[in-house]
């Protein structure tokens, strides 16, 4: 039983730790893909997420992409209506809204309650008796502090990271946004994909 609890502790620490989140800030990124269509310049960048958010992105076959659109035309354009996003092949891309992206890619704080399974863990000390055998001398209920402590710490880390992630998605939600003439807009978009295909704008 002692061995099983120790192995459980190691497994939880290696697989269930919450991860932080670093704000993306699309206006400060270096975009490695740029193309222009009808006086509208479009730049985009894949590979924005890391740690648990990257794993959720990969698991759900979603790509979160930062975009930059400069409207050099003489009319205002609405992203999602006047401007559509397509692959290089010309196939239009269905974009998820920020609510769906957050719900799908966020960390699950409840999963960190698994650390409470460490509560029964005890720390044992041993002594050697007169026959040269190791016998248990005393035990300390370390799990009473370890389980709730790690669970609580991870819950706070996950909640803070999720809050920052949600703020970014809401701040840079661009679907339905009007991009005025001569204006540059930045956004975060998400869509289902398993590869890093080339993207283009289609102007109506």
Secondary structure, DSSP 8 states (H G I E B T S, - for coil): -HHHHHHHHHHHHHH----------GGG---SEEEEETTEEEEEE-----HHHHHHHHHTTEEEEEEEEEE-SSS-EEBTTTEEEEETTS-B---B-HHHHHHHHS--GGGGGGGGGGGG--EEEEEE-TTS-EEEEEEE-THHHHHHHHHHHHHHHHHHHHHHHHHHHHHT--TT-EE-TT-EEEEEEEEE-SS---EEEEE-
